[in-house]
Amino acid sequence: MSINNLIKRLQDIMRQDAGVDGDAQRISQIVWLLFLKVYDAKEELWEFHDEAYTSIIPEDLRWRNWAIDNKDGKALTGEDLLNFINNVLFPTLKELEINEFTNKSSAIVKYVFEDAYNYMKNGVLLRQVINLLNEVDLTEYQERHAFNDIYETILKDLQSAGNAGEYYTPRAITEFMVNVLKPQIGETVADFAAGTGGFLISALNYLDQQVKTPKDREILQSSLYGIEKKPLPHLLCVTNMLLHDIDNPEIDHKNSLEKNIRDYKEADKFNIIMMNPPFGGTEEESIKTNFPVEFRTSETADLFLTLIMHRLKKKGRVGIVLPDGFLFGNDNAKLAIKQKLLNEFNLHTIVRLPNGVFAPYTDINTNLLFFDYNGKGTEEVWYYEHRLPEGYKKYTKTKPIKIQEFKAEEEWWNNRIETEVAWKVSKEDIIKRGYNMDIKNPNVEEENLDHPDVILAKYKQSVQKVNEVQDKIIAELRKII
């Protein structure tokens, strides 16, 4: 069954249910069901390899024992199914007993259900949804890996799902970042605003190609770490990791900014950090106090950048998505962050992305910043202007950015020369500009649209073109008459 067809059929069923209000709730409903199905498939594998394996889920609540319809008339449905899910399944999973000795693969069941909710009110329709999910055999390796595309399909197709869209970073971006940061077996990779796990999965796919021995596989299992604040993307991320055979996903459900950054020790640091932090948001005063006074700000993205600089190992590498506002911002906190970045880290590359990369979620212009922790600071920053494909005016939902379009950057990366799309700026020049890093391509002549004379001239040109078109239409109409 194709993923697109599956999602459409699930949506069609759920739209008939009065309890599911909108696409965001449909996503949430699909995801907790999907998690239980995926988890059950993983447990089958764990049981096969370990005869002593015991599930944290009570036997009668395991997917295989209540969700499978054997067509013998005994499958739960209607009010019986709703009563079981609302009054037995959910309360039990939310109250599972765990402690510091509980295996991570077991504890995640409780974590993912802490904020899960059953929105459906029609038990017959709910049974149809469950039966449809059961048409996919997740014990099969190939089908399980193909099925992870459900996340991208959900988040791209259900654009009206409110803030669910903020969790999706185009795969082209995550793969490009991984390709240039080049994580290696034995290195740790983190994302402190993991969303559905796009960066971590791209890193996993890259690292997976390096696995040669069982020891490599064991190391890889504990190399990826994520934090996600919101319940829905956290559940998506954990399920996504399970689908990719990470049996003990280190994906914490909390706010990355809630701990005082002075308390982080060397063990809390990572070799590689990749992320697309939420920007444009604000944090409460209690969160800001976790940062030194000079770095305190309400802008979430700035706080995340400060966090990254405190959790990166020496010689560590970073790739981060940031809006133009960070580059040209000149408030006290931004200036302090930029000074620390340039004085202690090697900010070697800024890839300037064109408009529409994150459409339809936001039209804010964004950039990819890459830096290393060298302890010496930055000498020069290379800028690379990512060009739109021929014939494009901007990226859109139907014309998204593709990984093939980053081939030019990847070829240029290790052999840097100045071209019509690549230029470098010294640290001294950036300081002279008041730490304004919003430096446009010097090889492209820009019109000074801020000048009134330019605006008036363009207006007159537009009026003239409109008049010419009108005259042609009138002339053609006269001929017809």
Contacts in CASP RR format, 6 or more apart in sequence:
PFRMAT RR
TARGET T0000
AUTHOR 0000-0000-0000
METHOD contacts of the structure
MODEL  1
MSINNLIKRLQDIMRQDAGVDGDAQRISQIVWLLFLKVYDAKEELWEFHD
EAYTSIIPEDLRWRNWAIDNKDGKALTGEDLLNFINNVLFPTLKELEINE
FTNKSSAIVKYVFEDAYNYMKNGVLLRQVINLLNEVDLTEYQERHAFNDI
YETILKDLQSAGNAGEYYTPRAITEFMVNVLKPQIGETVADFAAGTGGFL
ISALNYLDQQVKTPKDREILQSSLYGIEKKPLPHLLCVTNMLLHDIDNPE
IDHKNSLEKNIRDYKEADKFNIIMMNPPFGGTEEESIKTNFPVEFRTSET
ADLFLTLIMHRLKKKGRVGIVLPDGFLFGNDNAKLAIKQKLLNEFNLHTI
VRLPNGVFAPYTDINTNLLFFDYNGKGTEEVWYYEHRLPEGYKKYTKTKP
IKIQEFKAEEEWWNNRIETEVAWKVSKEDIIKRGYNMDIKNPNVEEENLD
HPDVILAKYKQSVQKVNEVQDKIIAELRKII
1 135 0 8 1.000
1 136 0 8 1.000
3 146 0 8 1.000
3 147 0 8 1.000
3 149 0 8 1.000
3 150 0 8 1.000
3 153 0 8 1.000
4 153 0 8 1.000
4 157 0 8 1.000
6 132 0 8 1.000
6 135 0 8 1.000
6 136 0 8 1.000
6 150 0 8 1.000
7 150 0 8 1.000
7 153 0 8 1.000
7 154 0 8 1.000
7 157 0 8 1.000
9 132 0 8 1.000
10 26 0 8 1.000
10 30 0 8 1.000
10 129 0 8 1.000
10 132 0 8 1.000
10 133 0 8 1.000
11 26 0 8 1.000
11 158 0 8 1.000
13 125 0 8 1.000
13 128 0 8 1.000
13 129 0 8 1.000
13 132 0 8 1.000
14 20 0 8 1.000
14 26 0 8 1.000
14 29 0 8 1.000
14 30 0 8 1.000
14 120 0 8 1.000
14 125 0 8 1.000
14 129 0 8 1.000
15 26 0 8 1.000
16 122 0 8 1.000
16 125 0 8 1.000
17 119 0 8 1.000
17 120 0 8 1.000
17 121 0 8 1.000
17 122 0 8 1.000
17 125 0 8 1.000
17 126 0 8 1.000
18 121 0 8 1.000
18 122 0 8 1.000
19 25 0 8 1.000
19 119 0 8 1.000
19 120 0 8 1.000
19 121 0 8 1.000
19 122 0 8 1.000
20 26 0 8 1.000
20 29 0 8 1.000
20 119 0 8 1.000
20 120 0 8 1.000
21 119 0 8 1.000
22 160 0 8 1.000
22 161 0 8 1.000
23 158 0 8 1.000
23 160 0 8 1.000
23 161 0 8 1.000
23 162 0 8 1.000
23 164 0 8 1.000
24 158 0 8 1.000
24 161 0 8 1.000
24 162 0 8 1.000
24 163 0 8 1.000
24 164 0 8 1.000
24 232 0 8 1.000
25 119 0 8 1.000
26 158 0 8 1.000
26 161 0 8 1.000
27 154 0 8 1.000
27 155 0 8 1.000
27 158 0 8 1.000
27 161 0 8 1.000
27 164 0 8 1.000
27 232 0 8 1.000
28 116 0 8 1.000
28 117 0 8 1.000
28 119 0 8 1.000
28 232 0 8 1.000
28 235 0 8 1.000
29 118 0 8 1.000
29 119 0 8 1.000
29 120 0 8 1.000
29 129 0 8 1.000
30 129 0 8 1.000
30 154 0 8 1.000
31 232 0 8 1.000
31 235 0 8 1.000
31 236 0 8 1.000
31 239 0 8 1.000
32 112 0 8 1.000
32 113 0 8 1.000
32 116 0 8 1.000
32 117 0 8 1.000
32 118 0 8 1.000
32 235 0 8 1.000
33 129 0 8 1.000
33 130 0 8 1.000
33 133 0 8 1.000
34 133 0 8 1.000
34 150 0 8 1.000
34 239 0 8 1.000
35 112 0 8 1.000
35 235 0 8 1.000
35 238 0 8 1.000
35 239 0 8 1.000
35 242 0 8 1.000
36 63 0 8 1.000
36 67 0 8 1.000
37 63 0 8 1.000
37 67 0 8 1.000
37 133 0 8 1.000
37 134 0 8 1.000
37 136 0 8 1.000
37 138 0 8 1.000
38 138 0 8 1.000
38 144 0 8 1.000
38 239 0 8 1.000
38 242 0 8 1.000
38 243 0 8 1.000
39 57 0 8 1.000
39 63 0 8 1.000
39 109 0 8 1.000
39 242 0 8 1.000
40 62 0 8 1.000
40 63 0 8 1.000
40 64 0 8 1.000
41 138 0 8 1.000
41 139 0 8 1.000
41 144 0 8 1.000
42 105 0 8 1.000
42 242 0 8 1.000
42 247 0 8 1.000
43 53 0 8 1.000
43 55 0 8 1.000
43 62 0 8 1.000
44 139 0 8 1.000
45 139 0 8 1.000
46 53 0 8 1.000
46 105 0 8 1.000
46 247 0 8 1.000
47 53 0 8 1.000
55 62 0 8 1.000
55 106 0 8 1.000
56 96 0 8 1.000
56 98 0 8 1.000
56 102 0 8 1.000
56 106 0 8 1.000
56 107 0 8 1.000
56 109 0 8 1.000
56 110 0 8 1.000
57 93 0 8 1.000
57 96 0 8 1.000
57 109 0 8 1.000
58 92 0 8 1.000
59 65 0 8 1.000
60 66 0 8 1.000
61 88 0 8 1.000
61 89 0 8 1.000
61 92 0 8 1.000
61 93 0 8 1.000
66 76 0 8 1.000
66 84 0 8 1.000
66 89 0 8 1.000
67 130 0 8 1.000
67 134 0 8 1.000
68 75 0 8 1.000
68 134 0 8 1.000
69 75 0 8 1.000
69 127 0 8 1.000
69 130 0 8 1.000
69 131 0 8 1.000
69 134 0 8 1.000
75 127 0 8 1.000
76 84 0 8 1.000
76 127 0 8 1.000
77 123 0 8 1.000
77 124 0 8 1.000
77 126 0 8 1.000
77 127 0 8 1.000
78 122 0 8 1.000
78 123 0 8 1.000
78 124 0 8 1.000
78 126 0 8 1.000
78 127 0 8 1.000
79 123 0 8 1.000
81 123 0 8 1.000
81 126 0 8 1.000
81 127 0 8 1.000
82 118 0 8 1.000
82 120 0 8 1.000
82 121 0 8 1.000
82 123 0 8 1.000
82 126 0 8 1.000
85 118 0 8 1.000
85 126 0 8 1.000
86 118 0 8 1.000
90 113 0 8 1.000
90 116 0 8 1.000
90 117 0 8 1.000
90 118 0 8 1.000
93 109 0 8 1.000
93 110 0 8 1.000
93 113 0 8 1.000
94 110 0 8 1.000
94 113 0 8 1.000
94 114 0 8 1.000
96 109 0 8 1.000
96 110 0 8 1.000
98 106 0 8 1.000
98 107 0 8 1.000
98 110 0 8 1.000
103 248 0 8 1.000
104 248 0 8 1.000
104 249 0 8 1.000
104 250 0 8 1.000
105 247 0 8 1.000
105 248 0 8 1.000
105 249 0 8 1.000
108 238 0 8 1.000
108 249 0 8 1.000
108 251 0 8 1.000
111 234 0 8 1.000
111 238 0 8 1.000
111 253 0 8 1.000
112 234 0 8 1.000
112 235 0 8 1.000
112 238 0 8 1.000
112 239 0 8 1.000
112 253 0 8 1.000
114 231 0 8 1.000
114 253 0 8 1.000
115 231 0 8 1.000
115 235 0 8 1.000
115 253 0 8 1.000
116 231 0 8 1.000
116 235 0 8 1.000
120 126 0 8 1.000
120 129 0 8 1.000
136 143 0 8 1.000
136 147 0 8 1.000
137 143 0 8 1.000
138 144 0 8 1.000
138 147 0 8 1.000
138 243 0 8 1.000
144 243 0 8 1.000
145 243 0 8 1.000
145 244 0 8 1.000
147 243 0 8 1.000
148 201 0 8 1.000
148 240 0 8 1.000
148 243 0 8 1.000
148 244 0 8 1.000
151 196 0 8 1.000
151 236 0 8 1.000
151 240 0 8 1.000
152 168 0 8 1.000
152 171 0 8 1.000
155 161 0 8 1.000
155 164 0 8 1.000
155 165 0 8 1.000
155 167 0 8 1.000
155 168 0 8 1.000
155 196 0 8 1.000
156 168 0 8 1.000
156 397 0 8 1.000
158 164 0 8 1.000
159 165 0 8 1.000
159 360 0 8 1.000
159 397 0 8 1.000
164 232 0 8 1.000
164 233 0 8 1.000
165 361 0 8 1.000
166 278 0 8 1.000
166 361 0 8 1.000
167 195 0 8 1.000
167 196 0 8 1.000
167 230 0 8 1.000
167 232 0 8 1.000
167 233 0 8 1.000
167 236 0 8 1.000
168 196 0 8 1.000
168 361 0 8 1.000
169 198 0 8 1.000
169 199 0 8 1.000
169 276 0 8 1.000
169 321 0 8 1.000
169 358 0 8 1.000
170 357 0 8 1.000
170 358 0 8 1.000
170 400 0 8 1.000
170 401 0 8 1.000
171 198 0 8 1.000
171 202 0 8 1.000
171 403 0 8 1.000
172 400 0 8 1.000
172 401 0 8 1.000
172 402 0 8 1.000
172 403 0 8 1.000
172 405 0 8 1.000
172 406 0 8 1.000
173 276 0 8 1.000
173 321 0 8 1.000
173 357 0 8 1.000
173 368 0 8 1.000
173 401 0 8 1.000
174 198 0 8 1.000
174 199 0 8 1.000
174 201 0 8 1.000
174 202 0 8 1.000
174 274 0 8 1.000
175 202 0 8 1.000
175 403 0 8 1.000
175 406 0 8 1.000
176 368 0 8 1.000
176 403 0 8 1.000
176 406 0 8 1.000
176 409 0 8 1.000
176 410 0 8 1.000
177 199 0 8 1.000
177 202 0 8 1.000
177 274 0 8 1.000
177 319 0 8 1.000
177 368 0 8 1.000
177 370 0 8 1.000
178 199 0 8 1.000
178 202 0 8 1.000
178 203 0 8 1.000
178 205 0 8 1.000
178 206 0 8 1.000
178 274 0 8 1.000
179 206 0 8 1.000
179 406 0 8 1.000
179 410 0 8 1.000
180 370 0 8 1.000
180 409 0 8 1.000
180 410 0 8 1.000
180 413 0 8 1.000
181 272 0 8 1.000
181 274 0 8 1.000
181 317 0 8 1.000
181 319 0 8 1.000
181 370 0 8 1.000
182 206 0 8 1.000
183 189 0 8 1.000
183 203 0 8 1.000
183 206 0 8 1.000
183 207 0 8 1.000
183 223 0 8 1.000
183 271 0 8 1.000
183 272 0 8 1.000
184 207 0 8 1.000
184 210 0 8 1.000
185 207 0 8 1.000
185 210 0 8 1.000
185 211 0 8 1.000
185 216 0 8 1.000
185 219 0 8 1.000
185 220 0 8 1.000
185 223 0 8 1.000
186 219 0 8 1.000
186 223 0 8 1.000
186 271 0 8 1.000
187 223 0 8 1.000
187 271 0 8 1.000
187 272 0 8 1.000
188 223 0 8 1.000
188 224 0 8 1.000
188 225 0 8 1.000
188 270 0 8 1.000
188 271 0 8 1.000
188 272 0 8 1.000
189 199 0 8 1.000
189 200 0 8 1.000
189 203 0 8 1.000
189 207 0 8 1.000
189 223 0 8 1.000
189 224 0 8 1.000
189 225 0 8 1.000
189 270 0 8 1.000
189 271 0 8 1.000
189 272 0 8 1.000
189 273 0 8 1.000
189 274 0 8 1.000
190 224 0 8 1.000
190 225 0 8 1.000
190 226 0 8 1.000
190 270 0 8 1.000
190 272 0 8 1.000
190 273 0 8 1.000
190 274 0 8 1.000
190 311 0 8 1.000
191 197 0 8 1.000
191 198 0 8 1.000
191 199 0 8 1.000
191 200 0 8 1.000
191 225 0 8 1.000
191 226 0 8 1.000
191 227 0 8 1.000
191 273 0 8 1.000
191 274 0 8 1.000
191 275 0 8 1.000
192 226 0 8 1.000
192 227 0 8 1.000
192 256 0 8 1.000
192 273 0 8 1.000
192 275 0 8 1.000
192 277 0 8 1.000
192 304 0 8 1.000
192 307 0 8 1.000
192 308 0 8 1.000
192 311 0 8 1.000
193 227 0 8 1.000
193 228 0 8 1.000
193 229 0 8 1.000
193 256 0 8 1.000
193 275 0 8 1.000
193 276 0 8 1.000
193 277 0 8 1.000
193 278 0 8 1.000
193 304 0 8 1.000
194 200 0 8 1.000
194 226 0 8 1.000
194 227 0 8 1.000
194 228 0 8 1.000
194 233 0 8 1.000
194 234 0 8 1.000
194 237 0 8 1.000
194 251 0 8 1.000
194 275 0 8 1.000
195 228 0 8 1.000
195 230 0 8 1.000
195 233 0 8 1.000
195 234 0 8 1.000
195 236 0 8 1.000
195 237 0 8 1.000
196 233 0 8 1.000
196 236 0 8 1.000
196 237 0 8 1.000
196 240 0 8 1.000
197 226 0 8 1.000
197 233 0 8 1.000
197 236 0 8 1.000
197 237 0 8 1.000
197 240 0 8 1.000
197 241 0 8 1.000
197 251 0 8 1.000
198 240 0 8 1.000
199 274 0 8 1.000
199 275 0 8 1.000
199 276 0 8 1.000
200 224 0 8 1.000
200 226 0 8 1.000
200 237 0 8 1.000
200 241 0 8 1.000
201 240 0 8 1.000
201 241 0 8 1.000
201 244 0 8 1.000
203 224 0 8 1.000
203 272 0 8 1.000
203 274 0 8 1.000
204 220 0 8 1.000
204 224 0 8 1.000
204 241 0 8 1.000
204 244 0 8 1.000
204 246 0 8 1.000
205 244 0 8 1.000
207 220 0 8 1.000
207 223 0 8 1.000
208 220 0 8 1.000
210 216 0 8 1.000
211 217 0 8 1.000
211 220 0 8 1.000
221 246 0 8 1.000
221 247 0 8 1.000
221 248 0 8 1.000
222 248 0 8 1.000
222 250 0 8 1.000
224 241 0 8 1.000
224 246 0 8 1.000
224 249 0 8 1.000
224 250 0 8 1.000
225 250 0 8 1.000
225 251 0 8 1.000
225 270 0 8 1.000
226 237 0 8 1.000
226 250 0 8 1.000
226 251 0 8 1.000
226 252 0 8 1.000
227 251 0 8 1.000
227 252 0 8 1.000
227 253 0 8 1.000
227 254 0 8 1.000
227 255 0 8 1.000
227 256 0 8 1.000
228 234 0 8 1.000
228 237 0 8 1.000
228 251 0 8 1.000
228 252 0 8 1.000
228 253 0 8 1.000
229 253 0 8 1.000
229 254 0 8 1.000
229 255 0 8 1.000
229 256 0 8 1.000
231 253 0 8 1.000
234 251 0 8 1.000
234 253 0 8 1.000
237 249 0 8 1.000
237 251 0 8 1.000
238 249 0 8 1.000
238 251 0 8 1.000
241 249 0 8 1.000
241 251 0 8 1.000
242 249 0 8 1.000
255 287 0 8 1.000
256 304 0 8 1.000
256 307 0 8 1.000
257 283 0 8 1.000
257 287 0 8 1.000
257 290 0 8 1.000
257 300 0 8 1.000
257 303 0 8 1.000
257 304 0 8 1.000
257 307 0 8 1.000
258 287 0 8 1.000
258 290 0 8 1.000
259 290 0 8 1.000
260 289 0 8 1.000
260 290 0 8 1.000
261 290 0 8 1.000
261 291 0 8 1.000
261 292 0 8 1.000
261 306 0 8 1.000
261 307 0 8 1.000
261 310 0 8 1.000
261 311 0 8 1.000
262 292 0 8 1.000
264 310 0 8 1.000
264 311 0 8 1.000
266 313 0 8 1.000
268 311 0 8 1.000
269 311 0 8 1.000
269 312 0 8 1.000
269 313 0 8 1.000
270 311 0 8 1.000
270 312 0 8 1.000
270 313 0 8 1.000
270 316 0 8 1.000
271 313 0 8 1.000
271 315 0 8 1.000
271 316 0 8 1.000
271 317 0 8 1.000
272 316 0 8 1.000
272 317 0 8 1.000
272 318 0 8 1.000
273 308 0 8 1.000
273 311 0 8 1.000
273 312 0 8 1.000
273 317 0 8 1.000
273 318 0 8 1.000
273 319 0 8 1.000
273 320 0 8 1.000
274 318 0 8 1.000
274 319 0 8 1.000
274 320 0 8 1.000
275 304 0 8 1.000
275 308 0 8 1.000
275 319 0 8 1.000
275 320 0 8 1.000
275 321 0 8 1.000
276 320 0 8 1.000
276 321 0 8 1.000
277 300 0 8 1.000
277 301 0 8 1.000
277 304 0 8 1.000
277 305 0 8 1.000
277 320 0 8 1.000
277 321 0 8 1.000
277 322 0 8 1.000
278 300 0 8 1.000
278 301 0 8 1.000
278 304 0 8 1.000
279 299 0 8 1.000
279 300 0 8 1.000
279 301 0 8 1.000
279 322 0 8 1.000
279 323 0 8 1.000
279 326 0 8 1.000
279 364 0 8 1.000
280 299 0 8 1.000
280 300 0 8 1.000
280 301 0 8 1.000
280 323 0 8 1.000
281 298 0 8 1.000
281 299 0 8 1.000
281 300 0 8 1.000
281 301 0 8 1.000
282 298 0 8 1.000
282 299 0 8 1.000
282 300 0 8 1.000
283 298 0 8 1.000
283 300 0 8 1.000
283 303 0 8 1.000
287 303 0 8 1.000
288 296 0 8 1.000
288 297 0 8 1.000
288 298 0 8 1.000
288 303 0 8 1.000
289 296 0 8 1.000
291 303 0 8 1.000
291 306 0 8 1.000
294 332 0 8 1.000
294 333 0 8 1.000
294 336 0 8 1.000
295 302 0 8 1.000
295 303 0 8 1.000
295 306 0 8 1.000
295 333 0 8 1.000
295 336 0 8 1.000
295 337 0 8 1.000
295 340 0 8 1.000
296 333 0 8 1.000
297 303 0 8 1.000
297 331 0 8 1.000
297 333 0 8 1.000
297 334 0 8 1.000
299 333 0 8 1.000
299 334 0 8 1.000
301 322 0 8 1.000
301 323 0 8 1.000
301 326 0 8 1.000
302 326 0 8 1.000
302 333 0 8 1.000
302 334 0 8 1.000
302 337 0 8 1.000
304 320 0 8 1.000
305 320 0 8 1.000
305 322 0 8 1.000
305 326 0 8 1.000
305 337 0 8 1.000
305 341 0 8 1.000
306 337 0 8 1.000
306 340 0 8 1.000
308 318 0 8 1.000
308 320 0 8 1.000
309 337 0 8 1.000
309 340 0 8 1.000
309 341 0 8 1.000
309 344 0 8 1.000
309 345 0 8 1.000
309 373 0 8 1.000
312 318 0 8 1.000
312 345 0 8 1.000
312 373 0 8 1.000
313 373 0 8 1.000
314 373 0 8 1.000
314 375 0 8 1.000
315 372 0 8 1.000
315 373 0 8 1.000
315 374 0 8 1.000
316 372 0 8 1.000
316 373 0 8 1.000
317 370 0 8 1.000
317 371 0 8 1.000
317 372 0 8 1.000
317 373 0 8 1.000
318 345 0 8 1.000
318 369 0 8 1.000
318 370 0 8 1.000
318 371 0 8 1.000
318 372 0 8 1.000
318 373 0 8 1.000
319 368 0 8 1.000
319 369 0 8 1.000
319 370 0 8 1.000
319 371 0 8 1.000
320 368 0 8 1.000
320 369 0 8 1.000
321 366 0 8 1.000
321 367 0 8 1.000
321 368 0 8 1.000
321 369 0 8 1.000
322 366 0 8 1.000
322 367 0 8 1.000
322 369 0 8 1.000
323 364 0 8 1.000
323 365 0 8 1.000
323 366 0 8 1.000
323 367 0 8 1.000
324 364 0 8 1.000
324 365 0 8 1.000
324 366 0 8 1.000
324 367 0 8 1.000
324 438 0 8 1.000
325 438 0 8 1.000
326 334 0 8 1.000
326 367 0 8 1.000
326 437 0 8 1.000
327 350 0 8 1.000
327 367 0 8 1.000
327 436 0 8 1.000
327 437 0 8 1.000
327 438 0 8 1.000
327 439 0 8 1.000
328 436 0 8 1.000
328 437 0 8 1.000
328 438 0 8 1.000
329 436 0 8 1.000
330 434 0 8 1.000
330 435 0 8 1.000
330 436 0 8 1.000
334 435 0 8 1.000
335 434 0 8 1.000
335 435 0 8 1.000
338 435 0 8 1.000
338 437 0 8 1.000
339 435 0 8 1.000
341 347 0 8 1.000
341 371 0 8 1.000
341 378 0 8 1.000
342 377 0 8 1.000
342 378 0 8 1.000
342 427 0 8 1.000
342 430 0 8 1.000
342 431 0 8 1.000
342 435 0 8 1.000
343 377 0 8 1.000
343 378 0 8 1.000
344 373 0 8 1.000
344 375 0 8 1.000
344 377 0 8 1.000
345 371 0 8 1.000
345 372 0 8 1.000
345 373 0 8 1.000
345 374 0 8 1.000
345 375 0 8 1.000
345 377 0 8 1.000
345 378 0 8 1.000
346 371 0 8 1.000
346 372 0 8 1.000
346 373 0 8 1.000
346 374 0 8 1.000
346 376 0 8 1.000
346 377 0 8 1.000
346 378 0 8 1.000
346 379 0 8 1.000
347 369 0 8 1.000
347 370 0 8 1.000
347 371 0 8 1.000
347 378 0 8 1.000
347 381 0 8 1.000
348 370 0 8 1.000
348 371 0 8 1.000
348 372 0 8 1.000
348 378 0 8 1.000
348 380 0 8 1.000
348 381 0 8 1.000
348 382 0 8 1.000
349 368 0 8 1.000
349 369 0 8 1.000
349 370 0 8 1.000
349 381 0 8 1.000
349 382 0 8 1.000
349 383 0 8 1.000
349 384 0 8 1.000
349 413 0 8 1.000
350 367 0 8 1.000
350 368 0 8 1.000
350 369 0 8 1.000
350 370 0 8 1.000
350 381 0 8 1.000
350 382 0 8 1.000
350 383 0 8 1.000
350 384 0 8 1.000
350 437 0 8 1.000
351 367 0 8 1.000
351 368 0 8 1.000
351 370 0 8 1.000
351 383 0 8 1.000
351 384 0 8 1.000
351 386 0 8 1.000
351 409 0 8 1.000
352 365 0 8 1.000
352 367 0 8 1.000
352 383 0 8 1.000
352 384 0 8 1.000
352 385 0 8 1.000
352 386 0 8 1.000
352 441 0 8 1.000
353 365 0 8 1.000
353 366 0 8 1.000
353 367 0 8 1.000
353 368 0 8 1.000
353 386 0 8 1.000
353 401 0 8 1.000
354 386 0 8 1.000
354 387 0 8 1.000
354 388 0 8 1.000
354 394 0 8 1.000
354 395 0 8 1.000
355 363 0 8 1.000
355 365 0 8 1.000
355 394 0 8 1.000
355 395 0 8 1.000
356 363 0 8 1.000
356 394 0 8 1.000
356 395 0 8 1.000
356 396 0 8 1.000
357 366 0 8 1.000
357 395 0 8 1.000
357 401 0 8 1.000
358 364 0 8 1.000
358 366 0 8 1.000
359 394 0 8 1.000
359 395 0 8 1.000
359 396 0 8 1.000
359 397 0 8 1.000
360 396 0 8 1.000
360 397 0 8 1.000
371 378 0 8 1.000
377 427 0 8 1.000
378 427 0 8 1.000
379 426 0 8 1.000
379 427 0 8 1.000
380 424 0 8 1.000
380 425 0 8 1.000
380 426 0 8 1.000
380 427 0 8 1.000
381 424 0 8 1.000
381 425 0 8 1.000
381 427 0 8 1.000
381 430 0 8 1.000
381 437 0 8 1.000
382 416 0 8 1.000
382 422 0 8 1.000
382 423 0 8 1.000
382 424 0 8 1.000
383 422 0 8 1.000
383 423 0 8 1.000
383 424 0 8 1.000
383 425 0 8 1.000
383 439 0 8 1.000
383 441 0 8 1.000
384 409 0 8 1.000
384 412 0 8 1.000
384 421 0 8 1.000
384 422 0 8 1.000
385 421 0 8 1.000
385 422 0 8 1.000
385 441 0 8 1.000
385 444 0 8 1.000
386 405 0 8 1.000
386 406 0 8 1.000
386 409 0 8 1.000
386 421 0 8 1.000
387 408 0 8 1.000
387 421 0 8 1.000
388 394 0 8 1.000
388 395 0 8 1.000
389 405 0 8 1.000
392 399 0 8 1.000
395 401 0 8 1.000
408 421 0 8 1.000
412 419 0 8 1.000
412 422 0 8 1.000
416 422 0 8 1.000
416 424 0 8 1.000
418 424 0 8 1.000
419 443 0 8 1.000
420 441 0 8 1.000
420 443 0 8 1.000
420 444 0 8 1.000
421 441 0 8 1.000
421 443 0 8 1.000
423 441 0 8 1.000
423 442 0 8 1.000
423 443 0 8 1.000
425 439 0 8 1.000
430 436 0 8 1.000
430 437 0 8 1.000
430 439 0 8 1.000
433 439 0 8 1.000
440 446 0 8 1.000
447 454 0 8 1.000
448 454 0 8 1.000
449 455 0 8 1.000
449 458 0 8 1.000
END
